[in-house]
Amino acid sequence: MKAGIIGIGRYLPPKIVTNFDLEKILDTSDEWIVSMTGIKERRIADESIETSYMSFEAAKEAIQDAGLTPEDIDLILVSTVTPDCAFPSVACMVQEQLGATRAAAMDVSAACSGFIYGIVTANLFIESGAYKNVLVIGADKLSKLINWNDRNTAVLFGDGAGAVVLSRVDNSRGVLSYELGADGTGGKALYIDESIIMNGREVFKFAVRQMGESSLNVVEKAGLNKEDVDFLIPHQANIRIMEASRERLSLPVEKMSMTVDKFGNTSAASIPLSLYEEVKNGKIKEDDVIVMVGFGGGLTWGAVALKWGH
Ligand code: ACO
C-alpha cells in the first residue's frame, strides 16, 4: 500500500515585513540580508494569530482540496516548535476546530525538519494499513521567539502554515523513499533560551553537508538516478544552503523551489509552503519525482522522495 499527497493548503499572515522595515529598527541593510540569505520580506503574525489558527486555516484548505471532509481524517500530526501552549497540543486544537471527530491527534517536534518527520510518520501509518487519511501540518510562529534586537537572527524568520492530506494512492505513485536523522550533540548550535540563540556558521556548515547528502541518499534508496529528479523542495532557510543541495543533485535553477525571498525561514511550514506554490503554479505535475529535504534545530534532518499524483 502506497501513501501519497492528495490535497494541499496553506495560511500566511497578512502582515508583510520587508528588509527596509527592519533597517529602521536594527543595524542591518536590505543589501546584507539579500546577499547573505536571499530573503527580501517575510510574513509576521499579529498577537491574535496563533499557531493553531494558522494550522486550522491551512488544514481546511488541504481537506477541501483532497475532496474529503474532516470526518474522513484518521490522524492529525502538527509539526511545530511554537505551540500555543504546552498542552493541549496544537493537533488537538485543530481537531476540535475542524470537527475531525474520528481523528487521533499529536504534535511532532523536530524544528525545521518537522514536516519531513510528519510525512514519514504518516506514510508508515498508511503503508501499514492502520490509517487511511492522515493530515500533516507544518506550522510555526517563530516571531514570538525572536529577540528583535538581535540582528543575527531577527532578519531570518517568518510565520506561516502549510498542510497536506496523505492517503492511499496508486502503487506507482506516492512516497518512494525517506531518510530521517538527528545529532543531539549539535543541540547548542541552535536552541531557545527565551529567544532563538544560533551559531550561524555551525548551522550553515552542517546544513550544506546534510542537505546534499540526504537528497542523494533518498534518490539512491528509491532506486533512481539524479537525472530522474524533476523538482527539489529544500527547506527555505538560506538561498546559499539551498543552492548547495541543488548542485549536489546537478539540477538546473528552474527545478528548485525558491520562496525564501517572500516568506523567510518559516521553520516547519517552509517545505509545505514551497510545495503549495509549485503545485498551484503548475511546475509540479502528475508523475513528477520530487525530493523534499530539510534540516533544523536538534540538530535534525530528513528527506523524502515522492512521485506526485494519486
Ligand atoms: N545585518 C548586517 N550585518 C550582519 C547581520 C545583519 N542582519 N547579521 C550579522 N551581521 C554581521 C556580523 O556582525 C559580522 O560582522 P563582523 O564581520 O563585523 O563581525 C558579519 O555580518 C558576518 O557575520 P557572520 O554571522 O559570521 O556571517 P555568516 O557568513 O555566518 O552569515 C548567516 C550569517 C546568514 C546567518 C549564516 O551563518 C547562515 O545562514 N547560517 C545558517 C542559519 C540558518 O539557516 N538558520 C536556520 C536554521 S533552521 C531552524 O531549525 C530554525
py3Dmol code that shows the C-alpha trace and the ligand (Angstrom):
import py3Dmol

protein = """\
ATOM      1  CA  MET A   1       0.000   0.000   0.000  1.00  0.00           C
ATOM      2  CA  LYS A   2       1.486   3.364  -1.040  1.00  0.00           C
ATOM      3  CA  ALA A   3       0.906   6.753   0.626  1.00  0.00           C
ATOM      4  CA  GLY A   4       0.810   9.964  -1.394  1.00  0.00           C
ATOM      5  CA  ILE A   5      -0.320  13.579  -1.117  1.00  0.00           C
ATOM      6  CA  ILE A   6      -3.912  14.074  -2.295  1.00  0.00           C
ATOM      7  CA  GLY A   7      -4.602  17.612  -1.031  1.00  0.00           C
ATOM      8  CA  ILE A   8      -2.672  20.736  -0.020  1.00  0.00           C
ATOM      9  CA  GLY A   9      -3.433  24.021   1.750  1.00  0.00           C
ATOM     10  CA  ARG A  10      -1.674  26.972   3.348  1.00  0.00           C
ATOM     11  CA  TYR A  11      -2.088  30.012   5.549  1.00  0.00           C
ATOM     12  CA  LEU A  12       0.072  33.139   5.547  1.00  0.00           C
ATOM     13  CA  PRO A  13      -0.459  36.028   7.968  1.00  0.00           C
ATOM     14  CA  PRO A  14      -1.365  39.220   6.056  1.00  0.00           C
ATOM     15  CA  LYS A  15       1.328  41.455   7.597  1.00  0.00           C
ATOM     16  CA  ILE A  16       4.428  41.815   5.375  1.00  0.00           C
ATOM     17  CA  VAL A  17       7.678  42.993   6.995  1.00  0.00           C
ATOM     18  CA  THR A  18      10.327  43.975   4.427  1.00  0.00           C
ATOM     19  CA  ASN A  19      14.087  44.275   4.915  1.00  0.00           C
ATOM     20  CA  PHE A  20      13.596  48.040   4.661  1.00  0.00           C
ATOM     21  CA  ASP A  21      11.221  47.883   7.650  1.00  0.00           C
ATOM     22  CA  LEU A  22      13.950  46.022   9.591  1.00  0.00           C
ATOM     23  CA  GLU A  23      16.550  48.651   8.622  1.00  0.00           C
ATOM     24  CA  LYS A  24      14.507  51.074  10.751  1.00  0.00           C
ATOM     25  CA  ILE A  25      14.796  49.016  13.950  1.00  0.00           C
ATOM     26  CA  LEU A  26      18.126  47.164  13.514  1.00  0.00           C
ATOM     27  CA  ASP A  27      21.686  47.897  12.405  1.00  0.00           C
ATOM     28  CA  THR A  28      21.224  45.960   9.153  1.00  0.00           C
ATOM     29  CA  SER A  29      20.623  46.564   5.454  1.00  0.00           C
ATOM     30  CA  ASP A  30      18.497  45.129   2.662  1.00  0.00           C
ATOM     31  CA  GLU A  31      21.730  44.550   0.735  1.00  0.00           C
ATOM     32  CA  TRP A  32      23.302  42.425   3.537  1.00  0.00           C
ATOM     33  CA  ILE A  33      20.160  40.358   4.100  1.00  0.00           C
ATOM     34  CA  VAL A  34      19.539  39.667   0.395  1.00  0.00           C
ATOM     35  CA  SER A  35      23.153  38.799  -0.415  1.00  0.00           C
ATOM     36  CA  MET A  36      23.674  36.611   2.686  1.00  0.00           C
ATOM     37  CA  THR A  37      20.269  34.854   2.807  1.00  0.00           C
ATOM     38  CA  GLY A  38      18.116  35.624  -0.273  1.00  0.00           C
ATOM     39  CA  ILE A  39      15.320  36.973   1.975  1.00  0.00           C
ATOM     40  CA  LYS A  40      13.534  40.178   0.886  1.00  0.00           C
ATOM     41  CA  GLU A  41      10.452  40.075   3.085  1.00  0.00           C
ATOM     42  CA  ARG A  42       8.594  37.790   5.490  1.00  0.00           C
ATOM     43  CA  ARG A  43       5.081  37.444   6.959  1.00  0.00           C
ATOM     44  CA  ILE A  44       4.701  38.180  10.678  1.00  0.00           C
ATOM     45  CA  ALA A  45       1.623  37.082  12.629  1.00  0.00           C
ATOM     46  CA  ASP A  46      -0.100  39.550  14.942  1.00  0.00           C
ATOM     47  CA  GLU A  47      -0.548  38.569  18.576  1.00  0.00           C
ATOM     48  CA  SER A  48      -4.064  37.267  17.906  1.00  0.00           C
ATOM     49  CA  ILE A  49      -2.870  34.848  15.191  1.00  0.00           C
ATOM     50  CA  GLU A  50      -1.587  31.741  16.957  1.00  0.00           C
ATOM     51  CA  THR A  51      -0.058  28.565  15.513  1.00  0.00           C
ATOM     52  CA  SER A  52      -3.358  26.684  15.976  1.00  0.00           C
ATOM     53  CA  TYR A  53      -5.244  29.274  13.919  1.00  0.00           C
ATOM     54  CA  MET A  54      -2.721  29.159  11.055  1.00  0.00           C
ATOM     55  CA  SER A  55      -2.779  25.343  11.197  1.00  0.00           C
ATOM     56  CA  PHE A  56      -6.571  25.206  11.104  1.00  0.00           C
ATOM     57  CA  GLU A  57      -6.806  27.531   8.095  1.00  0.00           C
ATOM     58  CA  ALA A  58      -4.198  25.542   6.130  1.00  0.00           C
ATOM     59  CA  ALA A  59      -5.848  22.237   7.114  1.00  0.00           C
ATOM     60  CA  LYS A  60      -9.312  23.359   5.980  1.00  0.00           C
ATOM     61  CA  GLU A  61      -7.968  24.113   2.506  1.00  0.00           C
ATOM     62  CA  ALA A  62      -6.000  20.844   2.296  1.00  0.00           C
ATOM     63  CA  ILE A  63      -9.025  18.705   3.258  1.00  0.00           C
ATOM     64  CA  GLN A  64     -11.220  20.507   0.741  1.00  0.00           C
ATOM     65  CA  ASP A  65      -8.507  20.165  -1.937  1.00  0.00           C
ATOM     66  CA  ALA A  66      -8.420  16.414  -1.230  1.00  0.00           C
ATOM     67  CA  GLY A  67     -12.195  16.204  -1.727  1.00  0.00           C
ATOM     68  CA  LEU A  68     -12.645  14.915   1.821  1.00  0.00           C
ATOM     69  CA  THR A  69     -14.494  16.065   4.931  1.00  0.00           C
ATOM     70  CA  PRO A  70     -12.941  16.434   8.419  1.00  0.00           C
ATOM     71  CA  GLU A  71     -14.709  13.210   9.500  1.00  0.00           C
ATOM     72  CA  ASP A  72     -12.611  11.296   6.935  1.00  0.00           C
ATOM     73  CA  ILE A  73      -9.343  12.150   8.736  1.00  0.00           C
ATOM     74  CA  ASP A  74      -7.880   9.329  10.880  1.00  0.00           C
ATOM     75  CA  LEU A  75      -4.835  11.110  12.323  1.00  0.00           C
ATOM     76  CA  ILE A  76      -3.690  14.729  12.672  1.00  0.00           C
ATOM     77  CA  LEU A  77       0.031  15.449  13.004  1.00  0.00           C
ATOM     78  CA  VAL A  78       1.119  19.047  13.605  1.00  0.00           C
ATOM     79  CA  SER A  79       4.847  19.662  13.219  1.00  0.00           C
ATOM     80  CA  THR A  80       5.676  22.730  15.280  1.00  0.00           C
ATOM     81  CA  VAL A  81       8.091  24.119  17.854  1.00  0.00           C
ATOM     82  CA  THR A  82       5.814  27.045  18.648  1.00  0.00           C
ATOM     83  CA  PRO A  83       2.610  25.503  20.031  1.00  0.00           C
ATOM     84  CA  ASP A  84       0.059  27.917  21.534  1.00  0.00           C
ATOM     85  CA  CYS A  85       0.817  26.290  24.920  1.00  0.00           C
ATOM     86  CA  ALA A  86       2.485  23.138  26.318  1.00  0.00           C
ATOM     87  CA  PHE A  87      -0.825  21.275  26.167  1.00  0.00           C
ATOM     88  CA  PRO A  88      -3.341  20.638  24.760  1.00  0.00           C
ATOM     89  CA  SER A  89      -1.349  20.032  21.593  1.00  0.00           C
ATOM     90  CA  VAL A  90      -1.945  22.170  18.522  1.00  0.00           C
ATOM     91  CA  ALA A  91      -3.150  18.962  16.837  1.00  0.00           C
ATOM     92  CA  CYS A  92      -5.948  18.601  19.427  1.00  0.00           C
ATOM     93  CA  MET A  93      -6.949  22.254  18.960  1.00  0.00           C
ATOM     94  CA  VAL A  94      -7.105  21.742  15.198  1.00  0.00           C
ATOM     95  CA  GLN A  95      -9.097  18.522  15.677  1.00  0.00           C
ATOM     96  CA  GLU A  96     -11.684  20.461  17.667  1.00  0.00           C
ATOM     97  CA  GLN A  97     -11.880  23.403  15.244  1.00  0.00           C
ATOM     98  CA  LEU A  98     -12.201  21.131  12.212  1.00  0.00           C
ATOM     99  CA  GLY A  99     -14.706  18.814  13.899  1.00  0.00           C
ATOM    100  CA  ALA A 100     -12.459  15.894  12.879  1.00  0.00           C
ATOM    101  CA  THR A 101     -14.128  13.731  15.494  1.00  0.00           C
ATOM    102  CA  ARG A 102     -12.639  10.388  14.362  1.00  0.00           C
ATOM    103  CA  ALA A 103      -9.037  11.589  14.302  1.00  0.00           C
ATOM    104  CA  ALA A 104      -6.234  10.847  16.755  1.00  0.00           C
ATOM    105  CA  ALA A 105      -4.012  13.903  17.223  1.00  0.00           C
ATOM    106  CA  MET A 106      -0.452  14.740  18.271  1.00  0.00           C
ATOM    107  CA  ASP A 107       2.316  17.283  17.710  1.00  0.00           C
ATOM    108  CA  VAL A 108       5.729  16.424  16.271  1.00  0.00           C
ATOM    109  CA  SER A 109       8.782  18.362  17.473  1.00  0.00           C
ATOM    110  CA  ALA A 110      11.755  18.411  15.090  1.00  0.00           C
ATOM    111  CA  ALA A 111      12.110  22.159  14.410  1.00  0.00           C
ATOM    112  CA  CYS A 112      12.570  22.953  10.720  1.00  0.00           C
ATOM    113  CA  SER A 113      12.738  19.217   9.854  1.00  0.00           C
ATOM    114  CA  GLY A 114       9.328  18.692  11.467  1.00  0.00           C
ATOM    115  CA  PHE A 115       7.304  18.497   8.269  1.00  0.00           C
ATOM    116  CA  ILE A 116       9.547  15.730   6.873  1.00  0.00           C
ATOM    117  CA  TYR A 117       9.253  13.834  10.196  1.00  0.00           C
ATOM    118  CA  GLY A 118       5.458  14.240   9.919  1.00  0.00           C
ATOM    119  CA  ILE A 119       5.311  12.965   6.332  1.00  0.00           C
ATOM    120  CA  VAL A 120       7.419   9.904   7.176  1.00  0.00           C
ATOM    121  CA  THR A 121       5.239   9.105  10.212  1.00  0.00           C
ATOM    122  CA  ALA A 122       2.038   9.485   8.178  1.00  0.00           C
ATOM    123  CA  ASN A 123       3.499   7.314   5.429  1.00  0.00           C
ATOM    124  CA  LEU A 124       4.197   4.472   7.842  1.00  0.00           C
ATOM    125  CA  PHE A 125       0.693   4.591   9.368  1.00  0.00           C
ATOM    126  CA  ILE A 126      -0.820   4.400   5.876  1.00  0.00           C
ATOM    127  CA  GLU A 127       1.588   1.789   4.460  1.00  0.00           C
ATOM    128  CA  SER A 128       0.893  -0.473   7.444  1.00  0.00           C
ATOM    129  CA  GLY A 129      -2.839  -0.260   6.747  1.00  0.00           C
ATOM    130  CA  ALA A 130      -3.544   1.247  10.186  1.00  0.00           C
ATOM    131  CA  TYR A 131      -4.962   4.523   8.812  1.00  0.00           C
ATOM    132  CA  LYS A 132      -6.323   5.738   5.505  1.00  0.00           C
ATOM    133  CA  ASN A 133      -6.223   9.560   5.631  1.00  0.00           C
ATOM    134  CA  VAL A 134      -3.600  11.466   7.618  1.00  0.00           C
ATOM    135  CA  LEU A 135      -3.428  15.260   7.878  1.00  0.00           C
ATOM    136  CA  VAL A 136       0.134  16.592   8.224  1.00  0.00           C
ATOM    137  CA  ILE A 137       0.556  20.263   9.095  1.00  0.00           C
ATOM    138  CA  GLY A 138       3.811  22.219   9.325  1.00  0.00           C
ATOM    139  CA  ALA A 139       3.196  25.440  11.250  1.00  0.00           C
ATOM    140  CA  ASP A 140       5.346  27.861  13.179  1.00  0.00           C
ATOM    141  CA  LYS A 141       5.166  31.317  14.675  1.00  0.00           C
ATOM    142  CA  LEU A 142       8.865  31.854  15.336  1.00  0.00           C
ATOM    143  CA  SER A 143       8.296  35.617  15.521  1.00  0.00           C
ATOM    144  CA  LYS A 144       7.193  35.136  19.150  1.00  0.00           C
ATOM    145  CA  LEU A 145      10.649  33.720  19.990  1.00  0.00           C
ATOM    146  CA  ILE A 146      12.684  36.343  18.140  1.00  0.00           C
ATOM    147  CA  ASN A 147      14.784  38.873  20.013  1.00  0.00           C
ATOM    148  CA  TRP A 148      14.079  41.890  17.799  1.00  0.00           C
ATOM    149  CA  ASN A 149      17.345  43.495  18.986  1.00  0.00           C
ATOM    150  CA  ASP A 150      19.486  40.599  17.694  1.00  0.00           C
ATOM    151  CA  ARG A 151      20.310  41.239  14.042  1.00  0.00           C
ATOM    152  CA  ASN A 152      21.948  37.792  13.745  1.00  0.00           C
ATOM    153  CA  THR A 153      18.558  36.056  13.994  1.00  0.00           C
ATOM    154  CA  ALA A 154      15.771  38.663  13.699  1.00  0.00           C
ATOM    155  CA  VAL A 155      16.200  39.044   9.932  1.00  0.00           C
ATOM    156  CA  LEU A 156      15.909  35.319   9.158  1.00  0.00           C
ATOM    157  CA  PHE A 157      12.484  34.101  10.214  1.00  0.00           C
ATOM    158  CA  GLY A 158       8.812  34.405   9.224  1.00  0.00           C
ATOM    159  CA  ASP A 159       5.458  32.860  10.228  1.00  0.00           C
ATOM    160  CA  GLY A 160       3.053  30.591   8.345  1.00  0.00           C
ATOM    161  CA  ALA A 161       1.481  27.155   7.949  1.00  0.00           C
ATOM    162  CA  GLY A 162       1.210  24.530   5.238  1.00  0.00           C
ATOM    163  CA  ALA A 163      -0.881  21.349   5.308  1.00  0.00           C
ATOM    164  CA  VAL A 164      -1.221  18.187   3.239  1.00  0.00           C
ATOM    165  CA  VAL A 165      -3.521  15.179   3.329  1.00  0.00           C
ATOM    166  CA  LEU A 166      -1.800  11.843   2.752  1.00  0.00           C
ATOM    167  CA  SER A 167      -3.850   8.888   1.647  1.00  0.00           C
ATOM    168  CA  ARG A 168      -3.609   5.551  -0.166  1.00  0.00           C
ATOM    169  CA  VAL A 169      -2.583   6.136  -3.771  1.00  0.00           C
ATOM    170  CA  ASP A 170      -1.913   4.179  -6.931  1.00  0.00           C
ATOM    171  CA  ASN A 171       1.043   1.818  -6.390  1.00  0.00           C
ATOM    172  CA  SER A 172       3.288   3.580  -8.901  1.00  0.00           C
ATOM    173  CA  ARG A 173       2.985   6.921  -7.057  1.00  0.00           C
ATOM    174  CA  GLY A 174       3.451   8.337  -3.558  1.00  0.00           C
ATOM    175  CA  VAL A 175       6.399   8.110  -1.146  1.00  0.00           C
ATOM    176  CA  LEU A 176       9.283   6.230  -2.787  1.00  0.00           C
ATOM    177  CA  SER A 177      11.902   6.511  -0.042  1.00  0.00           C
ATOM    178  CA  TYR A 178      12.857   8.547   3.012  1.00  0.00           C
ATOM    179  CA  GLU A 179      15.620   9.305   5.482  1.00  0.00           C
ATOM    180  CA  LEU A 180      15.440  10.794   8.974  1.00  0.00           C
ATOM    181  CA  GLY A 181      18.335  11.713  11.241  1.00  0.00           C
ATOM    182  CA  ALA A 182      19.344  13.507  14.409  1.00  0.00           C
ATOM    183  CA  ASP A 183      22.557  14.559  16.145  1.00  0.00           C
ATOM    184  CA  GLY A 184      21.833  15.741  19.669  1.00  0.00           C
ATOM    185  CA  THR A 185      25.474  16.713  20.168  1.00  0.00           C
ATOM    186  CA  GLY A 186      24.733  19.704  17.914  1.00  0.00           C
ATOM    187  CA  GLY A 187      21.866  20.913  20.103  1.00  0.00           C
ATOM    188  CA  LYS A 188      23.714  24.011  21.250  1.00  0.00           C
ATOM    189  CA  ALA A 189      24.180  25.256  17.666  1.00  0.00           C
ATOM    190  CA  LEU A 190      20.547  26.342  17.569  1.00  0.00           C
ATOM    191  CA  TYR A 191      18.285  26.486  20.617  1.00  0.00           C
ATOM    192  CA  ILE A 192      15.778  28.514  22.602  1.00  0.00           C
ATOM    193  CA  ASP A 193      16.742  30.323  25.784  1.00  0.00           C
ATOM    194  CA  GLU A 194      13.791  32.735  25.987  1.00  0.00           C
ATOM    195  CA  SER A 195      14.680  33.750  22.408  1.00  0.00           C
ATOM    196  CA  ILE A 196      16.440  31.999  19.496  1.00  0.00           C
ATOM    197  CA  ILE A 197      20.192  31.536  20.005  1.00  0.00           C
ATOM    198  CA  MET A 198      22.116  30.423  16.929  1.00  0.00           C
ATOM    199  CA  ASN A 199      25.681  29.717  15.911  1.00  0.00           C
ATOM    200  CA  GLY A 200      25.091  30.697  12.283  1.00  0.00           C
ATOM    201  CA  ARG A 201      28.410  29.368  10.934  1.00  0.00           C
ATOM    202  CA  GLU A 202      27.978  25.957  12.638  1.00  0.00           C
ATOM    203  CA  VAL A 203      24.412  25.574  11.348  1.00  0.00           C
ATOM    204  CA  PHE A 204      25.470  26.691   7.877  1.00  0.00           C
ATOM    205  CA  LYS A 205      28.255  24.098   7.590  1.00  0.00           C
ATOM    206  CA  PHE A 206      26.031  21.304   8.917  1.00  0.00           C
ATOM    207  CA  ALA A 207      23.138  22.262   6.626  1.00  0.00           C
ATOM    208  CA  VAL A 208      25.208  22.436   3.438  1.00  0.00           C
ATOM    209  CA  ARG A 209      26.677  18.971   4.090  1.00  0.00           C
ATOM    210  CA  GLN A 210      23.485  17.272   5.309  1.00  0.00           C
ATOM    211  CA  MET A 211      21.019  18.684   2.770  1.00  0.00           C
ATOM    212  CA  GLY A 212      23.215  17.443  -0.092  1.00  0.00           C
ATOM    213  CA  GLU A 213      23.838  14.023   1.435  1.00  0.00           C
ATOM    214  CA  SER A 214      20.213  13.352   2.404  1.00  0.00           C
ATOM    215  CA  SER A 215      18.948  14.394  -1.041  1.00  0.00           C
ATOM    216  CA  LEU A 216      21.309  11.954  -2.730  1.00  0.00           C
ATOM    217  CA  ASN A 217      20.527   9.193  -0.217  1.00  0.00           C
ATOM    218  CA  VAL A 218      16.766   9.217  -0.875  1.00  0.00           C
ATOM    219  CA  VAL A 219      17.301   9.240  -4.637  1.00  0.00           C
ATOM    220  CA  GLU A 220      19.548   6.184  -4.292  1.00  0.00           C
ATOM    221  CA  LYS A 221      17.175   4.417  -1.845  1.00  0.00           C
ATOM    222  CA  ALA A 222      14.350   4.884  -4.370  1.00  0.00           C
ATOM    223  CA  GLY A 223      16.475   3.109  -6.984  1.00  0.00           C
ATOM    224  CA  LEU A 224      16.702   6.284  -9.063  1.00  0.00           C
ATOM    225  CA  ASN A 225      19.456   8.438 -10.551  1.00  0.00           C
ATOM    226  CA  LYS A 226      19.919  12.187 -10.077  1.00  0.00           C
ATOM    227  CA  GLU A 227      18.624  12.682 -13.644  1.00  0.00           C
ATOM    228  CA  ASP A 228      15.255  11.193 -12.625  1.00  0.00           C
ATOM    229  CA  VAL A 229      14.522  14.047 -10.183  1.00  0.00           C
ATOM    230  CA  ASP A 230      12.076  16.605 -11.623  1.00  0.00           C
ATOM    231  CA  PHE A 231      11.855  19.058  -8.725  1.00  0.00           C
ATOM    232  CA  LEU A 232      13.663  19.872  -5.470  1.00  0.00           C
ATOM    233  CA  ILE A 233      11.825  21.383  -2.488  1.00  0.00           C
ATOM    234  CA  PRO A 234      14.518  22.298   0.048  1.00  0.00           C
ATOM    235  CA  HIS A 235      13.853  23.804   3.471  1.00  0.00           C
ATOM    236  CA  GLN A 236      13.867  27.549   2.833  1.00  0.00           C
ATOM    237  CA  ALA A 237      16.448  28.825   5.328  1.00  0.00           C
ATOM    238  CA  ASN A 238      19.057  30.474   3.171  1.00  0.00           C
ATOM    239  CA  ILE A 239      19.490  30.578  -0.609  1.00  0.00           C
ATOM    240  CA  ARG A 240      23.180  29.659  -0.324  1.00  0.00           C
ATOM    241  CA  ILE A 241      22.358  26.441   1.583  1.00  0.00           C
ATOM    242  CA  MET A 242      19.589  25.580  -0.899  1.00  0.00           C
ATOM    243  CA  GLU A 243      21.934  26.150  -3.861  1.00  0.00           C
ATOM    244  CA  ALA A 244      24.424  23.687  -2.384  1.00  0.00           C
ATOM    245  CA  SER A 245      21.821  20.882  -2.331  1.00  0.00           C
ATOM    246  CA  ARG A 246      20.649  21.762  -5.838  1.00  0.00           C
ATOM    247  CA  GLU A 247      24.213  21.487  -7.084  1.00  0.00           C
ATOM    248  CA  ARG A 248      24.679  18.082  -5.403  1.00  0.00           C
ATOM    249  CA  LEU A 249      21.682  16.842  -7.430  1.00  0.00           C
ATOM    250  CA  SER A 250      23.002  18.595 -10.599  1.00  0.00           C
ATOM    251  CA  LEU A 251      19.599  20.234 -11.117  1.00  0.00           C
ATOM    252  CA  PRO A 252      19.062  23.448 -13.127  1.00  0.00           C
ATOM    253  CA  VAL A 253      17.922  26.546 -11.194  1.00  0.00           C
ATOM    254  CA  GLU A 254      14.345  26.348 -12.513  1.00  0.00           C
ATOM    255  CA  LYS A 255      13.904  22.904 -10.924  1.00  0.00           C
ATOM    256  CA  MET A 256      14.352  24.139  -7.350  1.00  0.00           C
ATOM    257  CA  SER A 257      11.631  25.864  -5.363  1.00  0.00           C
ATOM    258  CA  MET A 258      12.539  29.325  -4.040  1.00  0.00           C
ATOM    259  CA  THR A 259      10.121  31.053  -1.680  1.00  0.00           C
ATOM    260  CA  VAL A 260      12.606  32.209   0.960  1.00  0.00           C
ATOM    261  CA  ASP A 261      12.661  35.648  -0.719  1.00  0.00           C
ATOM    262  CA  LYS A 262       8.945  36.187   0.094  1.00  0.00           C
ATOM    263  CA  PHE A 263       8.437  34.219   3.314  1.00  0.00           C
ATOM    264  CA  GLY A 264      11.860  33.991   5.033  1.00  0.00           C
ATOM    265  CA  ASN A 265      12.566  30.860   7.079  1.00  0.00           C
ATOM    266  CA  THR A 266       9.150  29.678   8.297  1.00  0.00           C
ATOM    267  CA  SER A 267      10.560  26.609  10.110  1.00  0.00           C
ATOM    268  CA  ALA A 268       8.232  23.564   9.815  1.00  0.00           C
ATOM    269  CA  ALA A 269       5.988  25.455   7.371  1.00  0.00           C
ATOM    270  CA  SER A 270       8.682  26.166   4.803  1.00  0.00           C
ATOM    271  CA  ILE A 271       8.564  22.905   2.815  1.00  0.00           C
ATOM    272  CA  PRO A 272       4.741  22.664   2.533  1.00  0.00           C
ATOM    273  CA  LEU A 273       4.514  26.396   1.677  1.00  0.00           C
ATOM    274  CA  SER A 274       7.009  25.861  -1.151  1.00  0.00           C
ATOM    275  CA  LEU A 275       5.288  22.691  -2.311  1.00  0.00           C
ATOM    276  CA  TYR A 276       1.981  24.597  -2.414  1.00  0.00           C
ATOM    277  CA  GLU A 277       3.470  27.313  -4.674  1.00  0.00           C
ATOM    278  CA  GLU A 278       4.948  24.845  -7.150  1.00  0.00           C
ATOM    279  CA  VAL A 279       1.830  22.644  -7.322  1.00  0.00           C
ATOM    280  CA  LYS A 280      -0.531  25.611  -7.742  1.00  0.00           C
ATOM    281  CA  ASN A 281       1.624  27.317 -10.392  1.00  0.00           C
ATOM    282  CA  GLY A 282       1.798  24.053 -12.354  1.00  0.00           C
ATOM    283  CA  LYS A 283       5.543  23.473 -12.031  1.00  0.00           C
ATOM    284  CA  ILE A 284       4.974  20.138 -10.266  1.00  0.00           C
ATOM    285  CA  LYS A 285       2.917  17.845 -12.465  1.00  0.00           C
ATOM    286  CA  GLU A 286       1.430  14.348 -12.318  1.00  0.00           C
ATOM    287  CA  ASP A 287       4.153  11.655 -12.138  1.00  0.00           C
ATOM    288  CA  ASP A 288       6.974  14.130 -11.384  1.00  0.00           C
ATOM    289  CA  VAL A 289       9.610  12.819  -8.978  1.00  0.00           C
ATOM    290  CA  ILE A 290      10.167  15.378  -6.231  1.00  0.00           C
ATOM    291  CA  VAL A 291      12.708  15.457  -3.411  1.00  0.00           C
ATOM    292  CA  MET A 292      11.819  17.335  -0.216  1.00  0.00           C
ATOM    293  CA  VAL A 293      14.742  17.879   2.154  1.00  0.00           C
ATOM    294  CA  GLY A 294      15.112  19.759   5.425  1.00  0.00           C
ATOM    295  CA  PHE A 295      17.341  20.422   8.442  1.00  0.00           C
ATOM    296  CA  GLY A 296      16.720  22.098  11.747  1.00  0.00           C
ATOM    297  CA  GLY A 297      17.360  22.512  15.444  1.00  0.00           C
ATOM    298  CA  GLY A 298      18.115  19.348  17.386  1.00  0.00           C
ATOM    299  CA  LEU A 299      20.064  19.012  15.211  1.00  0.00           C
ATOM    300  CA  THR A 300      17.686  17.111  12.947  1.00  0.00           C
ATOM    301  CA  TRP A 301      17.348  16.383   9.247  1.00  0.00           C
ATOM    302  CA  GLY A 302      15.203  14.429   6.835  1.00  0.00           C
ATOM    303  CA  ALA A 303      14.362  13.873   3.181  1.00  0.00           C
ATOM    304  CA  VAL A 304      11.592  12.231   1.177  1.00  0.00           C
ATOM    305  CA  ALA A 305      11.473  11.202  -2.496  1.00  0.00           C
ATOM    306  CA  LEU A 306       7.921  11.106  -3.804  1.00  0.00           C
ATOM    307  CA  LYS A 307       6.179  10.578  -7.141  1.00  0.00           C
ATOM    308  CA  TRP A 308       3.473  13.226  -7.433  1.00  0.00           C
ATOM    309  CA  GLY A 309      -0.159  12.304  -8.136  1.00  0.00           C
ATOM    310  CA  HIS A 310      -2.702   9.776  -6.924  1.00  0.00           C
TER     311      HIS A 310
END
"""
ligand_1 = """\
51
ACO
N 22.888 42.728 9.097
C 24.114 43.219 8.902
N 25.228 42.605 9.344
C 25.081 41.463 10.000
C 23.824 40.890 10.252
C 22.687 41.581 9.774
N 21.430 41.126 9.931
N 23.990 39.743 10.924
C 25.294 39.577 11.107
N 25.963 40.627 10.547
C 27.395 40.873 10.516
C 28.111 40.229 11.693
O 28.051 41.041 12.816
C 29.512 40.088 11.150
O 30.159 41.331 11.228
P 31.735 41.423 11.594
O 32.428 40.694 10.468
O 31.965 42.884 11.622
O 31.869 40.718 12.899
C 29.296 39.774 9.672
O 27.970 40.251 9.363
C 29.377 38.310 9.365
O 28.580 37.606 10.307
P 28.514 36.036 10.379
O 27.480 35.623 11.368
O 29.894 35.483 10.544
O 28.026 35.743 8.870
P 27.812 34.382 8.128
O 28.615 34.338 6.899
O 27.893 33.192 9.051
O 26.274 34.536 7.680
C 24.099 33.727 8.271
C 25.240 34.630 8.648
C 23.459 34.274 7.005
C 23.079 33.726 9.391
C 24.641 32.303 8.003
O 25.505 31.912 9.036
C 23.555 31.279 7.874
O 22.717 31.358 7.016
N 23.576 30.278 8.746
C 22.527 29.267 8.760
C 21.396 29.827 9.543
C 20.149 29.058 9.378
O 19.851 28.525 8.323
N 19.399 29.033 10.450
C 18.131 28.436 10.444
C 18.233 27.072 10.977
S 16.803 26.219 10.660
C 15.922 26.012 12.093
O 15.792 24.908 12.508
C 15.358 27.183 12.798
"""
view = py3Dmol.view(width=600, height=400)
view.addModel(protein, "pdb")
view.setStyle({"model": 0}, {"cartoon": {"style": "trace"}})
view.addModel(ligand_1, "xyz")
view.setStyle({"model": 1}, {"stick": {}})
view.zoomTo()
view.show()
